[in-house]
Amino acid sequence: MTNTKDDKPFTETGISGKFMRIEPSYTMRSRYIIGEVHKVRRLTQKVREYIIVLKEEIDPDPGQFAMLWVPGVGEIPLSFADYTSKTVKFVISRVGAVTTYIHQNIGEGSKILLRGPLGKGFTIYPSRNCLLVGGGYGLAPLHYLAKKLSTKGCRLKILLGFKNSTDIFYVDEFRSISNTFISSEDGEEEFRGTVVELMKNILEEESFAIVYACGREEMLVKIARECAARNVKLEVSLERIIKCGLGVCGSCSIEPLGLRVCRDGPVFDGGILLRLEDLSRRSNEKICMNH
């Protein structure tokens, strides 16, 4: 996910429950780390994967993000699609001025500046049945999460939804981790329809300790309703415009709840979406649902 003043929102963050959250201590990382682009891979017409080697370790948790700065151009938040030993993977969709510049001008050997990890990530529940649901280019943080969960003895089922078959990416990467099922609204893939419809079918047949979801907020609200009706824990990665990444500027605030996505999230208990929906219904207007 990407974002700046010109770009579409970014997002992601967690819940507390019976099990202890493996929670990173929130550190205001204002210091930039130098990185060099090792490889660029085109995933779709508008989405590319960037592998960047850093000068030092940062050890992010799944669901956290970093601010990537291109001097003279802008700074964007990016969720971690993967991380191993000073090497990060980001999935960058071309949605605005900064991401367009990156696609056109940042290639192998290019130097970048990174600040992070920032925010709070997903809760890890060892040895549980977990359902991962991702929509479009918002699925990136689920890849890193799936890898981590697989090392904790979790049994995973992964659902990925796309608008069209031409938008599909990262399927092989997810299938190398666990069972993965694909939906597309144009009917060219295994399941014709939305990933929410696919999820409903799966939840009718199987039970899960927790659902993790990333994608557009409209999709996440529908997932929250389904999980609440079945009393299933849910964590969602929320999308908001993030500028400072430190909870200072307020651009990503969730009102009237007083939460900052960059600091209190980006991963939240899915119940927050139902609270926002209820507040919106009571006031007869949208509350923090447009961004």
C-alpha positions as MATLAB code, in Angstrom:
seq = 'MTNTKDDKPFTETGISGKFMRIEPSYTMRSRYIIGEVHKVRRLTQKVREYIIVLKEEIDPDPGQFAMLWVPGVGEIPLSFADYTSKTVKFVISRVGAVTTYIHQNIGEGSKILLRGPLGKGFTIYPSRNCLLVGGGYGLAPLHYLAKKLSTKGCRLKILLGFKNSTDIFYVDEFRSISNTFISSEDGEEEFRGTVVELMKNILEEESFAIVYACGREEMLVKIARECAARNVKLEVSLERIIKCGLGVCGSCSIEPLGLRVCRDGPVFDGGILLRLEDLSRRSNEKICMNH';
ca = [
       0.000    0.000    0.000;
       1.183    3.447   -0.701;
       0.352    6.980    0.228;
       1.358   10.635    0.273;
      -0.498   13.900   -0.054;
      -1.023   12.959   -3.688;
      -1.515    9.255   -3.284;
      -4.353    7.078   -2.122;
      -4.451    5.942    1.485;
      -2.325    3.377    3.176;
      -3.312    1.096    5.995;
      -3.004   -1.691    8.718;
      -3.150   -3.136   13.229;
      -4.412   -5.574   16.042;
      -6.571   -6.867   18.881;
      -5.998   -8.076   22.396;
      -7.616  -11.242   23.608;
      -7.119  -14.447   25.522;
      -3.617  -14.804   24.166;
      -0.861  -12.288   24.710;
      -0.191  -10.000   21.777;
       3.334  -10.161   20.447;
       3.399   -6.396   20.439;
       6.243   -4.230   19.256;
       7.200   -1.350   21.487;
       6.181    1.754   19.560;
       9.279    3.756   18.775;
       9.198    7.150   17.136;
      11.671    6.403   14.420;
      12.502    9.728   12.858;
      15.960    8.593   11.763;
      16.323    7.545    8.147;
      18.086    4.371    7.075;
      19.787    4.160    3.697;
      18.675    1.399    1.363;
      19.526    0.294   -2.151;
      17.048   -1.219   -4.586;
      18.235   -4.747   -5.350;
      15.471   -5.852   -7.702;
      12.257   -4.561   -9.273;
       9.600   -6.991  -10.491;
       6.512   -6.050  -12.453;
       3.480   -7.827  -10.976;
       0.678   -6.191  -12.996;
       0.343   -3.136  -15.192;
       0.084   -0.894  -12.119;
       1.797   -2.929   -9.387;
       5.485   -3.621   -8.849;
       7.515   -5.382   -6.187;
      10.630   -3.640   -4.864;
      13.329   -5.580   -3.009;
      15.504   -3.200   -1.009;
      18.675   -3.991    0.939;
      19.160   -1.792    4.006;
      22.326   -0.711    5.770;
      21.058   -2.101    9.088;
      18.479   -4.403   10.647;
      15.001   -3.075   11.437;
      13.087   -6.295   12.331;
       9.464   -5.249   11.616;
       6.370   -7.151   12.727;
       3.708   -8.122   10.167;
       1.250   -5.268    9.742;
       3.740   -2.522   10.578;
       4.830   -0.029    7.954;
       7.729    2.222    6.957;
       7.939    5.683    5.457;
       9.902    5.652    2.214;
      11.355    9.024    1.265;
      12.423   10.063   -2.208;
      14.190   13.433   -1.692;
      12.676   16.193   -3.736;
       9.618   14.075   -4.579;
       7.817   12.985   -1.442;
       7.385   10.388    1.284;
       4.943    7.484    1.335;
       3.963    4.782    3.855;
       4.474    1.194    2.749;
       3.449   -1.977    4.546;
       5.993   -4.762    4.700;
       5.311   -7.549    2.225;
       8.336   -9.444    3.540;
      11.498   -8.992    5.572;
      14.613  -11.106    6.034;
      18.028   -9.981    7.281;
      18.227   -6.319    6.201;
      16.153   -7.026    3.083;
      12.615   -5.673    2.702;
       9.953   -6.262    0.078;
       7.370   -3.631   -0.757;
       4.458   -3.895   -3.170;
       3.894   -0.468   -4.714;
       0.801    0.351   -6.740;
       0.918    3.343   -9.067;
      -1.869    5.523   -7.663;
      -0.457    9.032   -7.357;
       2.434   11.394   -8.030;
       5.036    9.805   -5.750;
       4.285    6.206   -6.673;
       4.258    7.157  -10.359;
       7.689    8.731   -9.927;
       8.956    5.586   -8.195;
       7.661    3.357  -10.991;
       9.242    5.525  -13.664;
      12.530    6.472  -12.011;
      13.509    4.136   -9.173;
      15.226    0.989  -10.408;
      17.967   -1.456   -9.479;
      20.850    0.351   -7.817;
      18.757    3.381   -6.814;
      19.254    4.703   -3.284;
      16.254    5.351   -1.041;
      15.717    6.501    2.549;
      13.514    4.518    4.928;
      12.038    5.389    8.326;
      10.546    2.651   10.472;
       9.159    0.212   11.390;
       6.160    2.220   12.564;
       2.737    1.489   14.006;
       1.336   -1.669   15.542;
       1.038   -4.941   13.714;
      -1.078   -8.056   13.796;
      -1.595  -10.228   16.856;
       0.028  -13.632   16.504;
      -2.030  -16.534   17.859;
       0.197  -19.654   17.822;
      -1.183  -23.040   16.805;
      -4.602  -21.776   15.694;
      -6.773  -22.038   12.594;
      -6.399  -18.697   10.801;
      -8.213  -17.288    7.788;
      -6.471  -14.558    5.789;
      -8.580  -12.417    3.454;
      -7.009   -9.879    1.098;
      -8.368   -7.636   -1.620;
      -6.355   -6.159   -4.503;
      -2.975   -4.566   -3.883;
      -3.933   -4.300   -0.201;
      -2.980   -7.949    0.272;
       0.767   -7.221    0.616;
       1.010   -7.286    4.457;
      -0.826  -10.608    4.555;
       2.100  -12.266    2.766;
       4.518  -11.344    5.537;
       1.899  -12.297    8.138;
       1.290  -15.707    6.524;
       5.003  -16.484    6.614;
       5.190  -15.606   10.307;
       2.053  -17.552   11.236;
       3.325  -20.624    9.408;
       6.368  -20.674   11.706;
       4.100  -20.572   14.788;
       2.275  -23.818   14.061;
      -0.826  -22.126   12.646;
      -3.071  -23.780   10.067;
      -3.818  -21.237    7.355;
      -6.355  -20.741    4.636;
      -5.804  -17.752    2.371;
      -8.433  -15.992    0.246;
      -7.392  -13.388   -2.330;
      -9.878  -11.279   -4.259;
      -9.363   -9.255   -7.425;
     -11.546   -7.178   -9.715;
     -10.247   -8.775  -12.902;
      -7.932  -11.642  -13.784;
      -5.401   -9.107  -15.121;
      -5.084   -7.654  -11.601;
      -3.938  -10.906  -10.016;
      -0.510  -11.186   -8.391;
       1.341  -12.988   -5.570;
      -0.693  -16.175   -5.950;
       2.352  -18.450   -6.237;
       3.965  -16.700   -3.274;
       0.932  -17.360   -1.071;
       0.482  -20.922   -2.323;
       4.065  -21.698   -1.359;
       2.981  -20.963    2.232;
      -0.501  -22.526    2.480;
      -3.798  -23.328    0.721;
      -4.817  -20.292   -1.300;
      -8.073  -19.614   -3.141;
      -8.696  -16.880   -5.696;
     -11.826  -14.928   -6.564;
     -12.323  -12.488   -9.417;
     -15.398  -10.517  -10.317;
     -14.945  -11.161  -14.044;
     -15.328  -14.905  -13.472;
     -11.971  -15.911  -14.938;
     -10.667  -17.556  -11.767;
     -11.648  -20.367   -9.371;
     -14.506  -18.406   -7.822;
     -16.642  -15.848   -9.604;
     -17.616  -13.018   -7.286;
     -16.089  -10.991   -4.488;
     -13.677  -12.300   -1.898;
     -16.322  -11.547    0.767;
     -18.731  -13.943   -0.951;
     -15.972  -16.539   -1.099;
     -15.264  -15.996    2.596;
     -18.937  -16.545    3.477;
     -18.838  -19.940    1.757;
     -15.672  -20.917    3.615;
     -17.057  -19.828    6.995;
     -20.155  -21.964    6.418;
     -17.917  -25.035    6.132;
     -15.043  -24.381    8.535;
     -14.336  -22.641   11.835;
     -11.419  -20.336   12.555;
      -9.944  -18.802   15.704;
      -9.249  -15.529   13.923;
      -9.664  -13.783   10.585;
      -7.051  -11.323    9.334;
      -8.136   -8.937    6.579;
      -6.603   -6.226    4.397;
      -8.226   -4.240    1.620;
     -10.656   -1.437    0.944;
     -12.718   -0.287    3.887;
     -16.049   -1.119    2.240;
     -14.842   -4.719    1.951;
     -13.572   -4.747    5.528;
     -16.911   -3.533    6.895;
     -18.666   -6.469    5.217;
     -16.095   -8.876    6.628;
     -16.565   -7.346   10.102;
     -20.326   -7.959    9.921;
     -19.832  -11.594    8.936;
     -17.278  -12.231   11.684;
     -19.418  -10.507   14.323;
     -22.421  -12.625   13.347;
     -20.322  -15.758   13.820;
     -18.460  -14.532   16.910;
     -15.086  -14.870   15.163;
     -12.163  -12.642   16.123;
     -11.134  -10.236   13.390;
      -8.160   -7.978   12.824;
      -8.178   -5.470    9.990;
      -5.583   -3.220    8.440;
      -7.159    0.198    7.949;
      -6.401    2.648    5.168;
      -5.955    6.340    5.888;
      -3.814    9.151    4.544;
      -0.569    8.995    6.516;
       1.890   11.892    6.425;
       4.101   11.995    9.515;
       3.825    8.338   10.564;
       4.254    9.341   14.219;
       0.741   10.325   15.331;
       1.615   14.011   15.399;
      -0.008   15.661   12.384;
      -3.465   14.082   12.742;
      -3.993   13.418    9.031;
      -4.874    9.767    9.729;
      -7.088   10.318   12.774;
     -10.259    8.285   13.199;
     -12.889   10.593   14.608;
     -14.811   10.698   16.866;
     -12.863    7.785   18.381;
      -9.668    9.802   18.738;
      -7.424    7.128   17.238;
      -4.460    7.663   14.920;
      -3.973    4.958   12.298;
      -0.211    5.466   12.134;
       0.277    5.193   15.901;
      -2.653    3.164   17.286;
      -2.800    1.063   14.133;
      -2.708    0.452   11.360;
      -4.024   -2.937   12.544;
      -7.168   -2.764   14.682;
      -9.767   -5.081   16.163;
     -12.414   -5.454   13.470;
     -15.064   -4.224   15.898;
     -13.880   -0.669   15.329;
     -15.467   -0.740   11.875;
     -18.849   -1.662   13.337;
     -18.536    1.143   15.892;
     -17.832    3.616   13.087;
     -20.732    2.251   11.076;
     -23.063    2.621   14.064;
     -21.913    6.199   14.708;
     -22.397    6.990   11.043;
     -25.934    5.593   11.122;
     -26.857    7.575   14.246;
     -25.580   10.866   12.861;
     -26.995   10.124    9.396;
     -23.673   10.946    7.794;
     -20.370    9.297    6.933;
     -17.890    9.321    9.794;
     -14.320    8.595    8.776;
     -15.507    6.219    6.077;
     -14.269    8.375    3.213;
     -10.562    9.011    2.795;
];
